[in-house]
Amino acid sequence: MIFRPVSLWFLLVTSLPLVAADSWPEFRGPTADGHAPEANVPTLWSATSKTRWKIPVEGKAWSSPVIADGKVYVTTAVSKDAKLSLKALCFELADGKQVWERTVFEKAEGAIHAKNSHASPTPVYAEGKLYVHFGHDGTAALNAGDGSILWTQTSLSYAPVHGNGGSPVVHDGKLIFSSDGQADPFIVALSTADGSVVWKTPRNVTVQRTFSFATPLLIEVKGKIQIISPASGAVIAYDPADGQEIWRFRYGEGYSVVPRPLHRDGVIYVCSGFNRAILYAVKTDGTGDVTDTHLVWQDDKTVPKESSPILVGDEIYFNDDKGILSCLDAATGKEHYRERLDGQGGYSASPVFAGDHLYFHNGNGITTVVKPGKTFTKVAENQLGEYGLSSFAVVSDGFVIRTEGHLIRLGE
């Protein structure tokens, strides 16, 4: 098996459960990098095979399912008569039976990008609470057991561009997320106890387009935690205690940044967004502006604008929106291969590494299974038969998948 185990510090400081069977508590899973190496998942399925259960879910959402304590949690946006109901729902992992449904916010329906939804940020489960985030429309904490609302936060409104997107993270009693809208972008930490603002830090990056949608990443540098947060024009590291900036790496006019960064061995891997995406490997031990001093390598071919990269073994893998998969040496950026996953493209979901394989899922419901390694080995191509842009959640024996109309559990 080719993987690197995550260090114990990460599992402790995020206040999330230790990695266990059937735990997928945030976007990209318990280690925030799409890894579930111990899962015993299928490599072959279809629209009619390997389905444990399949249930309809009302509304439209591109948030990922999260899983904890035998339950599956999703958010959704239900549109009716020009009104929008932003909801959270809970289902039994075993059989898909609905446990509860809660309307968190109601509002007038606004404009949004055709590929986005009003419920794109993935919720976070931590210590019996479900934190749901709808970008500029508000944030809330729910009791994960019964769905009752513990608090809401709606004072951080801003003018969005194309809607919402980036997911929050939990650390040390704080819920942290980016708010990169039409103007005055910022990153903010809320108290997990009552939703009050603990700190709010402006980006202070001069760019023409200030909007982005990236999810922060918590890393450890010299025994201290940093929040790595990509924004338009730069990726910035913050102190989670007070939101003070530690360092920044500039990448010009890159904007609408979506992919979640990765971290390994003192280096982060971050994509710069539109118009031309570049993948940067940057050392994390600096202070101030490290643009001219901490670049390890960069790559500007077939870099994703929406899906996140993934590290397995000594290689980093990433697929662009058209479905070209790249495999590079993570330490040096040396190219091993670039190959097409399928003939359709349309990739927005982030890949996962489960069992011994990589899984790449496109919007048309095709999942391509690839064996990790320096040569391209395509193992299978599976057709689910439903449109959807959400990333997979992984359980011990399969996947939980949100499509445009359904929530599906795949497995033996």
Secondary structure, DSSP 8 states (H G I E B T S, - for coil): -------HHHHHHTT---S-TT-B-STTTTTTSSEETT----S---SSSSEEEEEE--SB-----EEETTEEEEEEEEEETTEEEEEEEEEETTT--EEEEEEEEEEE-----TT--TT-S--EEETTEEEEE-GGG-EEEEETTT--EEEEE-------SS------EEETTEEEEEE--SSS-EEEEEETTT--EEEEEE-----S--------EEEEETTEEEEEEEETTEEEEE-TTT--EEEEEE-TT-BS--S--EEETTEEEEE--BSS--EEEEES---EE-TTT-EEEEE-SS--SSS--EEETTEEEEE-TT-EEEEEETTT--EEEEEES-SS----S--EEETTEEEEE-TTSEEEEEE-SSS-EEEEEEE--S------EEETTEEEEE-SSEEEEEE-
